[in-house]
Amino acid sequence: MSEEEVKRLADFKLKVEERIKDLEDELELMREVARLIDEALRRGSFAKASQVAPGEEIPRSEEEVVEATTRALRRTRDGVLLANAKIAKDLLTVDVNPELGLRSNVPPFRSYFVNRVLNEMKAKDEEEGRKPLSYEIDEDEGERLRRIVIRNPGDEDRVNELLNILTWTLSKMLEKIEKPGTGPGQED
C-alpha cells in the first residue's frame, strides 16, 4: 500500500469516527427530547407518548406546551456530559450533570462566568434599554451546582455564545477538580 493510500485511509477512518460520534450525540439528544416530552405529558396528566395510538390527537392541557430544544453540553476532548440545556423562548435552563459534583466555588465559575459574562451581559442590556438578562444559580447545601436558569438570554447567537462559554467554564472546573492539589476548596 502506498503512503498516499495509507493517508487517505487514515483520513477516511477519522471522518467515520467523527460521524459515529455525531450520530451518538444525536441519539442522546433524541432520547432527551423523548424524556422531556414524557415529562410534559405527565405534568398534564396524560399518558406517555408511546401509549397514544398513532394518528390519535393528543389532548392539550390548559397551559400550552412551550416549544423548546435541548442541547447536550460536552467536554470537547473526551465527550464527557457536562450539562443539558433546554432552550425556550426567553428562557435558558441548564441542568448540570450531578455525577460530576461541580461546585460553584471552583474557578472560573463565579469569577468568570457569573461576574464577567452574565453580569456584563445584564449591564449591557440595561444600558441599551432592552429587557435585561437575569439568572438564578441553584445549588445544594454543599454548593454543588444543580441548575442555572437564565431569563431573557437574547437572540439565538447570544444563546449559543452563552452555551459555548458555559461549556468552556464547566470543562475548566472539571479539569481543576480532576487535578491533585486543586479543586473545590479553592475560592474564585
Secondary structure, DSSP 8 states (H G I E B T S, - for coil): --HHHHHHHHHHHHHHHHHHHHHHHHHHHHHHHHHHHHHHHHHTT---GGGS-TT------SS----EEEEEEE-TTT--EEEEEEEETTEEEEEE-GGG--BTTSTTIIIIIIIIIIHHHHHHHHHTTS---EEEEEE-TT-BEEEEEEES--SHHHHHHHHHHHHHHHHHHHHHHHSTT-STT---
